[in-house]
């Protein structure tokens, strides 16, 4: 196998690229929605506990496996335990599936960025605007192809010259934008048609207060599972991405500190996203206005921005630019994971591999983008929700494959290879593995059980 020469320049480059992968639409549209739905501060508390325990364990495992083997998922698992090659292949298929639709979502966000930049804030707030857009057979395809092409161009330029460079530029700006919009959200105040005045600070309080009224054990478990599935989607673990990124980390980088920083960045942006979205929605629409996923970003928020008057255009621009940065840096990590695996399997150059993959994924993105018009259909998923093409890809990769892969990889590391294997990698270079005991207990005993429950629940087996 050809030796990999690509590397991140050092710790900062690695942390920003990994945080770039981790911070994505999950932070911006899923986290705030779940927090508002799942009891505010109660969800936040559960999430924070999970981040520093199970999230940390899964992230550590992926990154250490990558750096130890210097390979991507398929090659890495094969090297660790030849009989477990299937796990590498399974892992490889997660980004393969995600890539079919991630650029489509990136395209939607880019479209809204353009809408706000061209001063069409009130048009975007009209009922039916988003539906009219995604059901059109042209515009969503054009934006998806554009987003895919930009992603491919960055990956084509390599690890340091493409991915790291873009992440170093975009991630700090993203952070500043999110802080700016969140601060503005807190200053809002609005008197509704019912004569009631609601303020951003009340909204913040609603977001942060643990709502435990009427809490049952069943509900508590449901919230914990929501937090768990959000967590590993958010950290980009169990999909081979962090294995690939880990394989580019130089031996002298302190993994222990890097991992804490990635966790901190990802969780910080998620918390800030909640602080910018929940109060703003609360002020203008009350507690009923928090939609899920795309409807929050493309339907509820445009109405909120419109209600802000002129400021809404500025806030809309800042918000969608930060969303474009978040999505682009995630999208490049997905393509990079696929590219790196293919380069190792087929012994091809980066440039050639990216070119071939671009053709495939430009076509795939166009098909998925047409899933709401030309190729429209609706099926019922095992978990009960109605789904189109994009939702099916999302369901298979995130709800079925990711928990299964996490489960298998914790068994492999915890019981077959033994945790010491990862501990050694973590202690290499200048690093000291501060959460070693915690890691060992979680990878062996806690994570396998939690992942099994999550898998059974999200596939609908455990109704
Ligand atoms: N971690 C990203 C987020 O929270 O939005 C999502 C993500 C990125 C998922 C990359 C999958 C992926 F391959």
Boltz pocket constraint, residues with backbone or C-beta under 6 A from the ligand:
constraints:
  - pocket:
      binder: B
      contacts: [[A, 21], [A, 22], [A, 23], [A, 24], [A, 25], [A, 26], [A, 27], [A, 95], [A, 98], [A, 230], [A, 232], [A, 233], [A, 234], [A, 235], [A, 236], [A, 239], [A, 241], [A, 330], [A, 331], [A, 333], [A, 334]]
      max_distance: 6.0
